[in-house]
Amino acid sequence: MRSLTVAATQMRCDWNIEGNIARAEALVREAAGRGAKLILLQELFETPYFCQDQLHEFLDLASPFEGNRLIAHFAGLAKELGVVLPISFFERAGQATFNSLAMVDADGELLGLYRKSHIPDGPGYTEKFYFSPGDTGFRVWDTAVGRIGVGICWDQWFPECARTMALLGAEVLLYPTAIGSEPHDSGLDSAGHWQRVMQGHAGANLMPLIASNRIGREEGRNGTSITFYGSSFIAGPTGEKVAEAGRDDESVLTATFDLDGIARQRQSWGVFRDRRPDLYRPLLSLDGRAPTRTSVSDRRL
């Protein structure tokens, strides 16, 4: 039996960057003290969620993957505590910028980089101004605690992302997140929908899932604000919530899973055995038509 204790965390962020890093470190230390070996921090925790506004000055927050100060800090922490730490950061690569994640193994080694694939654009969440669509493809990593797949925030709404990571051999799915109120519609609360979609990924792929969100009200520069609703959670392999945080409290959640037992359950259930990829060609197009060699302009509509 491979027993793994995982942790989800959530916290507030402000423009005291060193304070954000210190709070994140404290949460990681608390989680490790409670036995967690795989610990998830939220999306872009180094700063407030700057995507509320479209300001060129925020592009200066991006830093290269190589020699990155934030990643180096948490790589040292991962080595000290013997934990696996995916670290979300704002990456600059040449003339491009990405919403990225560095996977840090329990010995502090950097295993690689994932760049967010799905980039949202809507009131208060104008990420296309800052981030190019990721070019790494979906990634999974062999870590000290198992084979881990990580998507970033908007990726979590797409079953194709979760299924791809599962097909690549992921044993646990992780989603660092920044989501809350909608500036254009104060009556819209997506918290329940957000959780249920990811619970579906856990259940459909028969594997645990961890989602970490931020909390607190953050003011934009243009008069808008977002209240992030927390509600971070851990789901079990049938989609059940096994741990859940509140909407506005700084939290560390933990849960323990038998990865070998879950692997046997996943294998016996048959959802991978009975897949029909030969029928899924419409997934390769935006309009649901099976792709052909004929261009769109040549099709008879």
C-alpha positions as CSV (number, residue, x, y, z in Angstrom):
1,M,0.0,0.0,0.0
2,R,1.3,3.5,-1.0
3,S,-0.3,5.8,1.5
4,L,-0.1,9.5,0.5
5,T,-1.3,12.5,2.6
6,V,-2.1,15.5,0.5
7,A,-2.9,19.1,1.4
8,A,-4.8,22.0,0.0
9,T,-4.2,25.5,1.3
10,Q,-5.8,28.9,0.8
11,M,-4.9,32.5,1.9
12,R,-5.3,36.2,1.2
13,C,-2.8,38.1,-1.0
14,D,-1.9,41.8,-1.1
15,W,0.9,43.9,-2.5
16,N,3.3,43.0,0.3
17,I,5.0,40.3,-1.8
18,E,7.4,39.2,0.9
19,G,4.4,38.9,3.2
20,N,2.6,36.7,0.7
21,I,5.6,34.4,0.4
22,A,5.9,34.2,4.2
23,R,2.2,33.3,4.6
24,A,2.5,30.7,1.9
25,E,5.6,29.2,3.5
26,A,3.8,29.1,6.9
27,L,0.9,27.1,5.3
28,V,3.3,24.7,3.7
29,R,5.1,24.2,7.0
30,E,1.7,23.6,8.8
31,A,0.7,21.1,6.1
32,A,4.0,19.2,6.4
33,G,3.7,19.2,10.2
34,R,0.3,17.4,9.7
35,G,2.0,14.7,7.6
36,A,1.3,16.0,4.0
37,K,3.8,15.1,1.4
38,L,2.1,16.7,-1.6
39,I,1.0,20.3,-0.9
40,L,-0.8,22.7,-3.2
41,L,-0.6,26.5,-3.0
42,Q,-3.0,28.7,-5.0
43,E,-2.6,30.3,-8.4
44,L,-0.2,33.3,-8.6
45,F,0.0,33.7,-4.8
46,E,3.0,36.0,-5.0
47,T,0.8,39.0,-5.7
48,P,-2.9,40.0,-5.8
49,Y,-4.8,38.8,-8.9
50,F,-3.7,41.6,-11.2
51,C,-5.8,40.4,-14.1
52,Q,-8.7,42.6,-13.0
53,D,-7.0,45.4,-14.9
54,Q,-5.2,45.7,-18.2
55,L,-2.1,47.6,-17.2
56,H,1.3,47.3,-18.9
57,E,3.1,47.9,-15.6
58,F,1.9,44.5,-14.3
59,L,3.8,42.8,-17.2
60,D,6.9,43.8,-15.3
61,L,5.9,41.2,-12.6
62,A,6.9,38.4,-14.9
63,S,10.2,36.6,-14.3
64,P,12.0,33.8,-16.2
65,F,11.8,30.2,-15.1
66,E,15.6,29.9,-15.0
67,G,17.0,31.6,-11.8
68,N,13.5,32.4,-10.5
69,R,13.7,33.8,-7.0
70,L,10.3,32.5,-5.9
71,I,10.8,29.0,-7.3
72,A,14.3,28.8,-5.7
73,H,12.8,29.8,-2.3
74,F,10.2,27.1,-2.3
75,A,12.6,24.5,-3.8
76,G,14.7,25.0,-0.7
77,L,11.6,24.7,1.5
78,A,10.6,21.5,-0.3
79,K,14.0,20.0,0.2
80,E,14.0,21.0,3.9
81,L,10.6,19.5,4.6
82,G,10.7,16.6,2.1
83,V,7.5,17.5,0.3
84,V,6.4,17.9,-3.3
85,L,5.5,21.5,-4.1
86,P,3.9,22.7,-7.4
87,I,4.7,26.5,-7.6
88,S,2.5,28.8,-9.6
89,F,4.3,31.9,-11.0
90,F,4.1,34.6,-13.7
91,E,6.7,33.6,-16.3
92,R,8.6,35.7,-18.9
93,A,10.1,33.7,-21.8
94,G,11.7,36.0,-24.4
95,Q,8.9,38.3,-25.6
96,A,6.2,36.0,-24.3
97,T,4.6,35.8,-20.9
98,F,2.8,32.8,-19.4
99,N,0.8,31.7,-16.4
100,S,3.1,28.9,-15.4
101,L,3.8,26.3,-12.8
102,A,7.1,24.7,-11.7
103,M,7.0,21.2,-10.3
104,V,9.4,20.9,-7.4
105,D,10.2,17.4,-6.1
106,A,10.7,16.5,-2.4
107,D,14.5,16.8,-2.8
108,G,14.2,20.3,-4.1
109,E,14.8,19.3,-7.7
110,L,12.9,21.1,-10.5
111,L,11.2,18.5,-12.5
112,G,9.8,20.8,-15.2
113,L,7.4,23.5,-16.3
114,Y,3.8,23.6,-17.3
115,R,2.2,26.7,-19.0
116,K,-1.5,27.2,-18.6
117,S,-3.3,26.0,-21.7
118,H,-6.8,27.6,-21.5
119,I,-6.7,31.4,-21.0
120,P,-9.9,33.1,-19.9
121,D,-11.1,36.5,-20.9
122,G,-14.0,38.2,-19.2
123,P,-14.9,41.0,-16.9
124,G,-12.5,41.0,-14.0
125,Y,-10.6,38.0,-15.4
126,T,-8.8,39.6,-18.5
127,E,-6.0,37.0,-18.6
128,K,-5.5,37.2,-22.4
129,F,-3.9,40.6,-21.9
130,Y,-1.1,39.1,-19.8
131,F,-0.7,35.4,-20.8
132,S,-0.1,33.6,-24.1
133,P,-1.7,30.2,-24.4
134,G,0.6,27.6,-23.0
135,D,2.8,25.6,-25.4
136,T,3.9,22.8,-23.2
137,G,0.9,20.5,-23.6
138,F,-0.6,18.9,-20.5
139,R,2.1,17.5,-18.1
140,V,2.5,14.9,-15.5
141,W,5.5,14.2,-13.4
142,D,7.0,11.3,-11.6
143,T,7.7,12.6,-8.1
144,A,8.8,11.1,-4.8
145,V,5.2,10.6,-3.9
146,G,3.7,9.4,-7.2
147,R,2.8,10.5,-10.7
148,I,1.2,14.0,-10.4
149,G,-0.8,16.0,-13.0
150,V,-1.4,19.7,-12.6
151,G,-3.6,22.1,-14.5
152,I,-4.1,25.8,-13.7
153,C,-7.4,27.4,-12.8
154,W,-9.4,27.8,-16.1
155,D,-7.9,24.4,-17.2
156,Q,-10.1,22.9,-14.5
157,W,-13.3,23.5,-16.5
158,F,-12.2,21.3,-19.4
159,P,-12.6,17.5,-19.0
160,E,-10.1,17.0,-21.9
161,C,-7.4,18.4,-19.6
162,A,-8.1,16.0,-16.7
163,R,-8.6,13.0,-19.0
164,T,-5.3,13.7,-20.9
165,M,-3.4,13.8,-17.6
166,A,-5.1,10.6,-16.5
167,L,-4.1,8.9,-19.8
168,L,-0.5,10.1,-19.3
169,G,-0.6,8.2,-16.0
170,A,-1.4,10.7,-13.4
171,E,-2.4,9.3,-10.0
172,V,-3.5,12.6,-8.4
173,L,-4.9,15.8,-10.2
174,L,-4.1,19.3,-8.9
175,Y,-5.6,22.7,-9.8
176,P,-4.2,25.9,-8.3
177,T,-6.9,28.5,-8.7
178,A,-8.0,32.2,-8.5
179,I,-11.8,32.5,-8.7
180,G,-14.4,34.5,-7.0
181,S,-17.2,37.0,-7.6
182,E,-18.1,38.3,-11.0
183,P,-17.7,42.1,-11.4
184,H,-20.4,42.3,-14.0
185,D,-23.0,40.2,-12.1
186,S,-23.1,40.5,-8.3
187,G,-25.8,37.8,-8.2
188,L,-23.6,35.1,-9.8
189,D,-21.9,32.7,-7.4
190,S,-20.0,29.9,-9.2
191,A,-18.5,28.2,-6.1
192,G,-20.8,25.2,-6.3
193,H,-20.5,24.8,-10.0
194,W,-16.7,25.2,-9.7
195,Q,-16.5,22.3,-7.2
196,R,-18.9,20.0,-9.0
197,V,-17.0,20.2,-12.3
198,M,-13.8,19.1,-10.7
199,Q,-15.6,16.5,-8.6
200,G,-16.7,15.1,-12.0
201,H,-13.1,14.9,-13.1
202,A,-12.1,13.0,-10.0
203,G,-15.0,10.6,-10.4
204,A,-14.7,10.2,-14.2
205,N,-11.0,9.4,-13.9
206,L,-11.2,7.6,-10.5
207,M,-8.4,9.6,-8.9
208,P,-8.0,12.1,-6.0
209,L,-8.1,15.8,-6.9
210,I,-6.9,18.8,-5.0
211,A,-8.1,22.4,-5.7
212,S,-6.6,25.4,-3.9
213,N,-8.3,28.9,-4.3
214,R,-7.5,32.3,-2.7
215,I,-9.7,34.2,-0.3
216,G,-10.4,37.9,0.4
217,R,-11.5,41.0,-1.4
218,E,-9.1,42.5,-3.9
219,E,-9.6,45.9,-5.4
220,G,-8.8,46.7,-9.0
221,R,-7.5,50.0,-10.3
222,N,-10.6,50.7,-12.4
223,G,-13.1,50.6,-9.6
224,T,-13.9,46.9,-9.7
225,S,-13.2,44.3,-7.1
226,I,-13.3,40.6,-6.7
227,T,-14.1,38.7,-3.6
228,F,-12.4,35.3,-3.9
229,Y,-14.6,32.6,-2.3
230,G,-12.0,30.1,-1.1
231,S,-13.9,26.8,-0.8
232,S,-10.7,24.9,-1.5
233,F,-11.3,21.2,-1.4
234,I,-10.0,17.7,-1.7
235,A,-12.0,15.1,-3.6
236,G,-11.7,11.3,-3.5
237,P,-11.6,8.9,-6.4
238,T,-15.4,8.7,-6.8
239,G,-15.8,12.5,-6.8
240,E,-16.8,12.8,-3.1
241,K,-15.5,15.8,-1.2
242,V,-13.4,14.5,1.7
243,A,-12.2,17.9,3.0
244,E,-13.4,21.5,2.3
245,A,-12.4,24.9,3.5
246,G,-14.7,27.9,4.2
247,R,-15.2,30.8,2.0
248,D,-13.1,33.4,3.9
249,D,-10.7,31.6,6.3
250,E,-7.0,30.9,5.8
251,S,-6.9,27.1,5.8
252,V,-4.9,23.9,5.5
253,L,-6.8,20.8,4.5
254,T,-5.4,17.3,4.5
255,A,-6.6,13.9,3.4
256,T,-4.8,10.5,3.0
257,F,-5.3,8.1,0.1
258,D,-4.1,4.6,-0.7
259,L,-2.7,5.1,-4.2
260,D,-2.3,1.4,-4.9
261,G,-5.9,0.6,-3.8
262,I,-7.2,3.4,-6.0
263,A,-5.1,2.2,-9.0
264,R,-6.8,-1.2,-8.6
265,Q,-10.2,0.4,-8.4
266,R,-9.5,2.5,-11.5
267,Q,-8.3,-0.5,-13.5
268,S,-11.3,-2.7,-12.5
269,W,-13.9,0.0,-13.2
270,G,-13.3,-0.2,-17.0
271,V,-13.6,3.5,-18.0
272,F,-10.2,3.4,-19.6
273,R,-10.5,-0.1,-21.0
274,D,-13.8,0.8,-22.7
275,R,-12.8,4.1,-24.2
276,R,-13.4,4.6,-27.9
277,P,-10.9,7.1,-29.2
278,D,-11.8,6.1,-32.8
279,L,-15.1,7.9,-32.2
280,Y,-13.7,11.1,-30.6
281,R,-12.4,12.9,-33.7
282,P,-14.9,15.7,-33.3
283,L,-13.0,16.7,-30.2
284,L,-10.1,17.7,-32.4
285,S,-12.2,20.5,-33.9
286,L,-13.7,23.7,-32.5
287,D,-17.0,23.3,-34.2
288,G,-17.6,19.6,-33.5
289,R,-17.1,18.4,-37.0
290,A,-14.6,15.6,-37.5
291,P,-11.5,17.1,-39.0
292,T,-10.7,16.4,-42.6
293,R,-8.0,17.4,-45.0
294,T,-10.4,19.8,-46.6
295,S,-10.2,23.4,-45.4
296,V,-13.2,25.1,-43.8
297,S,-13.7,27.3,-46.9
298,D,-14.0,24.2,-49.1
299,R,-16.6,22.5,-47.0
300,R,-20.2,22.4,-48.2
301,L,-22.1,24.0,-45.3
